[in-house]
Amino acid sequence: MLLAIETSSRAGSVALFDHTGLLERVDLGAPRDHAQGLAPAVQRLLGGRFERLTGYAVSAGPGSFTGLRIGVAFLKGLGMVHPRPVVPVGSLEVLAAGLGAEPADRVAVVDARRGNVFAARFLGPALEPEPDLSPGMYPAEALRARLGGLPLTWIGDGAPVVAPEAGVIAPEATWTPRADVLAALAWPRLVAGQGVEVARVSPIYHQLSAAEESLGICAVD
């Protein structure tokens, strides 16, 4: 049984998954209420069934700085008490997978503010990452000039920021990464032995926080 934690966006969720598929998903309630809602949601899902857990999955980012830190910190605390392998999954992949197998060619795009977006392009039903647009932060204008005229499907709250000239913007209801989608992506990787120790899990930011910028800290690769 796998516990999936998704807190990279304004609306977080947690889910339980096993070889039969999704067991249950719990939404965290009010937007940006991850700190208060995460522990009760996990308790509601698991109850006294921690011994049945075989692993964890976490949406590792990019996304909300606060949300990512809360999710990863909670996971690390939980993993210290109940150690299990962890499968980190990029939040853009989780977002892209929320559309199902169709359309085949899509761009997951999240508003990173200040005219920038977090984006990645995925190809085919297997969501193969496009090497020329790997997950990262891009200027919205540059992304529009590069891909805005192609017949792609754009998913995420960064799509209106890019404002592509062609293609389709997915419905707003699909713009939030979900824990059940995260769990479905992570389960076969967990079974294949691709989990890591919880101490090795870190959020993926792709940019500095406002506090770090105010201190004059420089981003590094």
C-alpha positions in Angstrom: 0.0 0.0 0.0 1.3 3.4 -1.0 0.6 6.8 0.6 0.8 9.7 -1.9 1.2 13.3 -0.7 0.5 16.2 -3.1 1.0 19.7 -1.7 2.7 21.5 -4.6 -0.3 23.7 -5.4 -2.9 25.8 -3.7 -5.2 22.7 -3.3 -3.4 19.7 -1.8 -4.6 16.1 -1.4 -3.4 12.7 -0.2 -4.3 9.3 -1.5 -3.9 5.6 -0.8 -3.1 3.2 -3.6 -2.3 -0.5 -4.0 -2.2 -3.2 -6.6 -5.9 -3.0 -7.1 -5.8 0.8 -7.8 -7.0 3.8 -5.9 -8.3 3.1 -2.4 -9.2 6.6 -1.3 -8.3 10.3 -1.8 -8.8 13.1 0.7 -8.6 16.7 -0.3 -6.9 19.1 2.2 -9.7 21.6 2.4 -9.2 25.3 2.2 -6.5 26.5 -0.3 -3.1 27.0 1.3 -4.2 25.1 4.4 -1.7 22.3 4.0 0.0 22.8 7.4 -3.3 22.3 9.3 -4.9 19.7 7.0 -2.2 17.3 6.1 -1.8 15.4 9.3 -5.5 14.9 9.9 -6.0 13.8 6.3 -3.3 11.2 6.6 -4.7 10.0 9.9 -8.1 9.7 8.3 -6.7 7.6 5.4 -4.4 5.3 7.4 -5.8 5.1 10.9 -3.9 2.2 12.4 -2.8 0.7 9.1 0.7 2.1 9.0 2.2 -1.4 9.2 0.5 -2.1 5.8 2.4 0.7 4.0 5.0 -0.4 1.5 6.1 3.0 0.4 5.4 6.7 -0.1 5.1 9.0 -3.0 5.5 12.8 -3.0 4.9 15.5 -5.6 8.4 17.0 -5.5 7.8 20.3 -7.4 8.2 22.8 -8.8 5.3 24.7 -7.3 4.4 26.5 -4.2 7.5 27.0 -2.0 5.4 26.7 1.2 3.4 23.8 0.0 6.4 21.8 -1.1 8.3 22.4 2.1 5.3 21.4 4.2 4.8 18.2 2.2 8.4 17.1 2.2 8.9 18.0 5.8 5.8 16.0 6.9 7.0 13.1 4.8 10.4 13.1 6.4 8.9 13.2 9.9 6.6 10.3 9.0 9.4 8.4 7.4 11.5 8.6 10.5 8.8 6.9 12.5 7.6 4.5 9.7 10.6 4.1 7.3 9.6 3.1 3.8 11.0 3.8 0.3 9.8 7.1 -1.3 9.1 7.7 -4.9 9.4 11.5 -5.7 7.6 12.5 -8.9 7.8 15.9 -10.6 4.7 18.0 -10.1 4.6 18.9 -13.8 4.4 15.2 -14.7 1.6 14.7 -12.2 -0.2 17.7 -13.7 0.2 16.4 -17.2 -1.0 12.9 -16.3 -4.2 14.3 -14.9 -5.6 14.5 -18.5 -5.3 10.8 -19.0 -3.9 9.2 -22.1 -5.3 11.8 -24.5 -4.3 14.2 -25.8 -0.9 12.7 -26.6 1.1 15.9 -26.9 0.8 18.3 -24.0 2.5 21.1 -22.0 2.2 21.3 -18.2 2.6 24.9 -17.2 2.4 26.6 -13.8 2.4 30.3 -13.1 5.8 31.2 -11.4 4.9 34.9 -11.2 6.9 37.9 -12.6 6.2 36.8 -16.2 7.7 33.4 -15.7 6.2 29.9 -15.8 7.3 26.4 -14.7 6.8 24.2 -17.7 7.6 20.8 -19.3 6.4 19.2 -22.5 5.3 15.5 -22.5 4.8 13.3 -25.6 2.6 10.2 -26.1 0.5 8.1 -23.7 3.6 7.3 -21.7 4.2 11.0 -21.1 7.8 10.8 -22.4 9.6 14.1 -21.5 10.5 16.3 -24.4 14.3 16.8 -24.1 14.1 20.3 -25.6 11.6 21.4 -23.0 12.6 19.6 -19.8 11.0 20.7 -16.5 12.2 24.2 -15.5 11.3 27.8 -15.3 10.9 29.8 -18.5 9.9 33.3 -19.5 6.3 33.1 -20.6 6.9 35.3 -23.7 9.8 33.0 -24.8 7.6 29.9 -24.4 4.8 31.5 -26.4 7.2 32.4 -29.2 8.6 28.9 -29.2 5.5 26.7 -28.8 2.5 29.0 -28.9 1.7 28.3 -32.6 1.7 24.5 -32.3 -1.4 22.3 -31.9 -0.6 21.4 -28.3 -2.8 21.0 -25.2 -1.8 23.3 -22.4 -2.7 22.3 -18.8 -2.2 24.4 -15.7 -2.7 27.9 -14.3 0.3 29.1 -16.3 -1.5 28.6 -19.6 -3.3 32.0 -19.5 0.1 33.6 -18.7 1.6 32.1 -21.8 -1.6 32.8 -23.9 -0.7 30.4 -26.8 -2.0 31.5 -30.2 -2.9 27.9 -31.2 -3.7 24.6 -29.5 -6.1 24.1 -26.7 -6.1 25.1 -23.0 -7.4 22.3 -20.8 -10.4 23.1 -18.5 -9.6 25.0 -15.3 -10.9 22.0 -13.3 -7.8 20.0 -14.4 -5.2 22.6 -13.4 -4.5 21.1 -10.0 -2.1 18.2 -9.5 -3.9 15.4 -7.6 -2.6 12.8 -5.2 -4.5 9.9 -6.9 -2.7 10.7 -10.2 0.6 10.9 -8.3 -0.1 7.5 -6.7 -0.9 5.9 -10.0 2.4 7.2 -11.5 4.5 6.2 -8.4 3.1 2.7 -7.8 4.8 0.9 -10.7 8.1 2.7 -9.9 7.8 1.6 -6.2 7.1 -2.0 -7.3 10.1 -1.8 -9.7 12.4 -0.9 -6.7 12.9 2.8 -7.7 12.1 4.2 -4.3 14.7 6.1 -2.3 15.4 6.7 1.3 13.4 9.6 2.8 16.5 11.5 3.7 17.4 11.8 0.0 14.1 13.6 -0.9 14.3 17.3 -1.5 11.8 19.8 -3.1 12.5 20.9 -6.7 12.2 24.7 -6.8 13.8 25.9 -10.0 14.0 29.4 -8.6 14.7 31.3 -5.4 12.1 32.3 -2.9 11.3 36.0 -2.4 13.1 35.9 1.0 16.2 34.4 -0.6 16.2 37.0 -3.4 15.9 39.8 -0.8 19.1 38.5 0.9 21.0 38.7 -2.4 21.4 34.9 -2.7 22.2 33.7 -6.2 20.5 30.7 -7.8 22.8 27.8 -8.7 22.2 24.8 -10.9 
